[in-house]
């Protein structure tokens, strides 16, 4: 049996090699990381002053609901047993549709509205949200290149990936997937507008149920016992409450941090949908049911946005 341990020195050397091979992506990740750190620092004081603690508590509750929904979906894997690939792809398409609609209606549009209110003009608001979108894409692109994980379509990715087991690569990929969802919840609640936060959180919580189910079923397919598969799938949802805290911190600083944070969360989510979810739904030849699922998820999110907004 091959040694699958990744020593710190080996991982550091792999990171340096990856940075030299992709200097623009490495620089973009560094710039995005510094910008995110700056936004977090400016939001630390505000996150615990005035009415912000209520927003912080709501964001944490929303992120925890996403974690619970992921665990509930994982438990369904025990009752349902196996799922057909066609159904799995349709379910992932539904998830992609909800994420795309949430990015549009609950993140980008409120971000543009907030930017117009702050700056007093539409072009400036669009530039602010576009800046946030760019930060979100750079953040997820950098994580994709510098975090070892697995794509179902292209195999192991990231430095040191070949030294890790397939199961842990898969878990890391799901962790990356859940981070922007949690951030979106946190940013949504940071402005104190429940008309923005509730439909967005509802959409993410609903799509976390089939996501948890899909993860648990996939882990069962690798030979993991049912209890371990359920626990691993549920643990992947822990990134949502953490991401929610990061999101509310990002947007609790200066005024423009709110529309920038909404754009950042939207950019990260759209990146995940295009880079991870849609390719997975199409690789088995089930493009039509997956696309119908995507449209259904988009329609459900539109309804939630109007029902709660």
N, C-alpha and C positions, 0 to 999 in steps of 0.2 A: 504493500500500500504506500502511495506517495505521501510525502510530508506536505500537509496543507496549511502549515503555520506560516504566517507572514510576520517576520521580525520587524521591529520599528525601523532599524537601519535600512532594511530592504525596501520597506514601504516609502521611506523618505527618498531613497535613490530613485524609486519608480516614479514618485511625484516630480522630482527634478527632471528626469528624462522626459516625462509627459509635458512639463512646462517648456522645455527646450524644443520639443517637437511641435507644440502648438502655442507659440508666444502670444498671439493675439487673444486666444481664448483665456490663457492664464492671466494676461493683463486685464481682460474684461472681468474675470472673476474677482481679481484683486480690487478693481475699481468698484464693482458692485458690492463687494464685501465691506469696503471702507464707507461707501455711501449708506449701506444698511446700518453699519455700526454707528455712524453719525446720527442717523435718524433715531436709533434706539437710545443713544445718550441724551438727545434732546427730549425724548419722551419719558425718561425715568421719573423726573420730578412731577410732571403732569399726570402720570399714571396713578399717582397716589395723592392727588390734591383735588379739591372741588368735587365735581360730580364724576370725575374719572374713575374712582374706585368702583362705582356701580357699573360702569361700562366694562371695567376689568373683570368684575365678577360675572357679568353676563357673557363676556367672551369666553371665560374659562368654562362656564356652564355649557355654552354652545360647543366648544371643542370636546368637552367630556361626553356630550350627547353623540358626537361623531364617533368617539371611541367605543361607546356602548353599542351603537348601531353596528359597527364593524364586528364587535364580539358576538352580537346577536345573529348577524349573517353567518359568522363562522359556525355557530351552533347549529344552524340549519343544515350544514354539510353532513352532520351526523344523521339527521332524519331523512335527508333526501338521497343519501348515498352518492351515486354517480350522476353527472349531468352530461348531456350530449354536447359535442363541440359546437354544434349549431346554436344551441340555446345559450351556451357560454358566450359566443361571439355576439349574439343579439343583446344579451344582458350588458356586455361591455359597451356596445354601441349606445344603449340607453344611458349608461353612465356618461359617455362622451357627450351626448346631447345635452344632458343636464349641466355638465361643466361648461360647455360652450355658451349656453343660454345664461348661466349664472355669471360668467365673465362679462357678457354683453350687458344684460339688464340690471344686474345687481352690483357690478363693479365699475365698468367703463362709463355707463350713462350717469350714475350718481357722481363719479369722479369728475366728469365734464361739468355737471351742474355745480358742484362745489368749487371747481376752478373758476367758473364764470362768476360766481358770487364773490370770490376772493379778489380776483383780478379785474373784474368788470368787463371782460371781453372774451369772445369765443376762441380766437386764434391762440391767445395765451393759455387758456384752459386746455386746449387740445395739445399744445406743446408740453404742458406739465404732465398730463396723463400719458402722453407718448414717451416722455422721459421715464416715467414709472414702468411702462410696458417694457422699455429697453432694459431697465434694471432687472426686472423679473426674468426676462429671457437670458440675460448674461448670468444671473445667479443659477438658474437651472441648467444652462449649457455648461457652466463651469463645474457644477456638481456632477453632471453626467460624465464629464471627461476625467474628473479627479476623484470620484468615489467608485470603488469596485462594486459592480452590480451586474445583473444579467438581463438581457433583452431576449424575449422568446424568438424574435426574428433574426437577430444577429449574434446571439450568444453572449459570452462574457465580455464586459467592457470595463475600462478604468484600470489604474495602476495596481498591480498585484492581484488582479482578478483570477488569473490562472492558478493561483496558489490557494484559493478559497473554494469550499465546497459549493455545489450548485444550489443547495438549499439556502445557505447564507447569502449568496449572491441574489437570490430571488427576494429574500426578506429585505435586503438593502434597497432593491429596486422599488418595492412597495413603500418603504419608508420615504424615499424621495418623492413618491407619488402623493403621499398623504401630507407632506409638509406644506405645499402651497394651499391645499384645502383648509388646513388649520389657520394659516395666515389670512386667508380670505375671510374666515369667520371673525377673527380678531379685528381686522380692519373694518369689517362691516359694523361691528358693535362700537368701535372706537368713536364714531361720530355721534352716538346717542340716538340715531334715527332708526327706530325699530322697523319702519317701512322698508329700509334697505336691508337691515340685518336679519329679520325673521325669514323672508323668502329665501335669501341666500343660504342661511343655516339649514332651513328645512330641506332645500334641494340637496345639500351636501350630506345631510343625515340620511335622507332617503336613498341616495346612491351608494352610501357606505354599506347598506345591508347586502345588496348583491355583490359588492366588492369584497366584503368579508367572506361571503359564501364562495366566491370564485377563488380567493386565495387559499381558503381551507381545502377546497376540492383539488386545487393544483398541488398542494402539499401532500394530500392523500395519494395523489398520483405518483409522487416520488417515492412512496413506500413508507411515509411517516404514519405512525399510529394515530387514530382519531383524536385522542385527548391532546397529544403534542401538536397536531396540525391545528386544532382549534385554538390552543393557547398561543401558538406562534402567529396565527392570523389575527387574533385579538390584540396581541402586543404590537403589531404593525400600526394599529390605530392610535397608539399612545402619542404619535407625532402630532396628532390633531390638537389636543389641548396645549401641547408645547408650542405648536405653530400659532395657535390662537393668542397665546401670551406674547409671542414675538410680534404678531400682527398689530395687536392693540398698542404695544409699546412703540412700534414704528410710526403709528399715526397719532400719537398723543403729544407730539412736540409742537413745533411751529405750525401755523395754519396750513401752509402748502403741503405739509407732510401727509395730510389726509388724502387729497386727490392723488398725490404721488404714490401713497401706499395702496390705494385702490387700483391704480394702474399696475403697480408691481405684482400684486396678487393675481390680477387678470392675466398679465403676461406670463407668469409662472404656470397658471392653469392651462392657458391655450397651448403653451409649449408642451406640457405633459400630454394633452389630448392629441396633438399632432405627432409628437415624437414617440409616444408610448402606446396610447390606447387604440387609435385608429389603425396603425399598422398591424397590431395584434388581431384586431377583428377581421382584417382582410386576408391574413396569410393562409387561411384554410379554405379559401374559395367561397366564403359566405358573405360576400359584399352586400348582396341585396337585403337579407334579414338584418345584418348589422346596420345598414343605412336606415332601414325602417325603424330599428330600435333607436338610432340616433335622433331621428325626427320625432319619435314618440317622447323621448327624454326632453328634447327641446320644447315640445308643446307642454309637457307637464310643468317644466320650470316657468314657462310663460304664464301658465295658469296660477302657479304659486306666487309669482311676482305681482300679479294683479289682485289676487285674493287677499294677500297680506299687505300689499303696498298702498 
